[in-house]
Amino acid sequence: MIDSFDEVVDSVFYEDSLVFNGNRDKFSHIEHFFTTNFYEYSFEIEYQGDKFEQMSPGKKAFIVLKLILEFSDSKIPVLIDQPEDSLDNRAIYSELTKYIKKLKRIDK
């Protein structure tokens, strides 16, 4: 569509006699369309039956860490834990290590 954008615009606004409100032209309407958010996001995070809002700070940190790893393109993530970060040690040991090993097997 990038190569033929002008053609697409002309086909949508095929009449040169169109009159727009506020002395706007077709390109100002297109700019308004592409720069105005006509949508909104709404989602809930749930893990093992717990809603995110009800999780402990450690479990929340673990879930966010898993999301970052899931959406990252990096093949070699570096994880640093500090005691004050309140990560859930059991979840890190039992779940995150399995998750990372599973990802490593998939990449091979």
N, C-alpha and C positions, 0 to 999 in steps of 0.2 A: 504494500500500500504506500510505502514511502516514495517509491519511484513514480507512482501515478497519483499522488495526493491532489494535485491541482485538477486532474481529470475527475477524481471522485467528488471533489467539492463542486465542480461545475455540473456534474450529473445530479447532485442533490439540489443545487440551486440553479436549475436549468433555465429559469426565466430571468432575464436581465431586468424585467420590469417590476420585480418584487420590491415592495416598499417595506422598510423595517422601522420599528419604533425607535424614537430618539436619534434619528439620523444615523443609525448604525448601518454598516455594510455587512456583507456575508462573512467576511473574515473576522470581524469583531464578534459576531455570533458564534463562529467556530471556536475562537479563542475562549469565549465565555463557557462554552460547552466543555472544552477540555481542561479548563482550570477551575471549574466549580465541582465540588464533590457532591454527586447525586446519590451517594451510598454511605453506609456506615457499617462498622463491624460490631458484632456482638457475639461473644463466645464465653463459654465456661470451661475451666480446666478441671478435670476430674481424674484422679489416679487411685486405683484400687478401692473404689467406692467412696473416697474422700473428696469433697469439694475443696478447691484451692483455698478459699477464704477460711475454711475450718482447719487447715493443716497447721502443724507446728512450724516455727521459723526454719528449722532444720530440714523438714520435708519440703517446704516451699523452695528453699535454696536448691535442694536435690532436683526437684521437678524443673526449675528454671535451667539448671545445668544440663539436664537431659535434653531440654528443648534447644538450647544453644548448640549442643553437639549434633542433634538431629538435623538442624537447619544449616550447619556450618559446611562449607566446602573443603575445609582443611582435612588433610589426611593424617596429620600428626598433631592432635590437640595436646595442649599442655595444661594440666590441672594442678593448681596450687591450693592447698587447704590451710587455713589459719584457724586456730581455736576459736577466735572471736566471730568467725563466720557462721557458727552454729549449724554446720552441715550435719546431717544425720549419719553418724558413722556406720550404723548397721546397714542402712540403705546403700551407702557407698561401697561397703564390703560385699554385700550379698547381691545387689542389683546392678550398680554401675559397672563393676568389674565384668560381670557377665555381659552387660550391654556392649561395652567397649570390645570385648573379645569377639562377640557376635559380629560387630561391625567390621572388625579386622578380617574375619573369615569371609565376609561378603565381598570385601575389596580385593581379595586375592584371585 
